[in-house]
């Protein structure tokens, strides 16, 4: 049965474009449109859609305010549609923390394939039975006193649902956390805003990764969205490398590219973690990490927004242990602590 979608946007042109893109997929059916929150509220009551696409910027009540009402009164999968501006990115991150399923970027002039991944995200959203995530609403305090960092590097990959998942994991990290590299599937601009957000709410220092940045204790490096992949290199002085390559598994940056490089560089001195996300990106790279002696963790199905990437990784034998999201941060610290490596 096709996913039934309500399109909410104050621009008739944008509503028409989104509707045309979605209706071109036989597994998606746009059942209604709304130009503001008032119309959308009435349409939700009348049509009971499986998924709502929601514009961030709308008159009278903006998308964030309306999303909060949806998640409080009638939780359902919502995909945010945002501009690529810094303000749009910040608003979208707030929406993802409130409980939006995912986000897509509005097309820019010259975009040959507008909303190219929207239909797939809508179908994944329709398959999920997700309301508001617990991770966003329960702040977590990072342990600091008894953790002594060892020599390991941590590599994390995530996609749909990854904003809340990463916050849940990284808020468990103390100020002296192991060097941590992350690839989260996100558009350009969004990753910079996300890194800034993580830096404000987490104990370690969080940066968007730059080419040549040294991997240091107490620092977390987030792959920038866009044109390059994040890798690690230089065994004598490990650092970030941003490399220009074609997309891998349809993504750039790709989790597989990051995990492959960590396997080559660090071998058994690494911990690999694969979190919620659509598709299979990261599964083969995590298998390579495990084969090189790294410890590997996969988020379990119950706590995933989309049990895609962790499912494939588990099925091919890449995951040493599956865990609920709330336990992953502590497990990473156990695996990277000095006492676990015999370095006391």
Secondary structure, DSSP 8 states (H G I E B T S, - for coil): --EEEEEE-S-HHHHHHHHHHHHTSTTEEEEEEESSHHHHHHHHHHH--SEEEEESS-SSS-HHHHHHHHHHHS--EEEEEE-SSHHHHHHHHHHHHHT--EEEE---TT-SSTTTTHHHHHHHHHH----S-HHHHS------TT--B-S-EEEEEE-TTHHHHHHHHHTT--TT---EEEEE---TTHHHHHHHHHHHHSSSEEEE--TT-B--TTEEEE--SSS-EEEEE-TTS-EEEEE----BTTBSS-HHHHHHHHHHHHTTSEEEEE-SBSS-TTHHHHHHHHHTT-EEEEE-GGG-SSBSHHHHHHHTT--SEEE-HHHHHHHHHHHHBHHHHT--
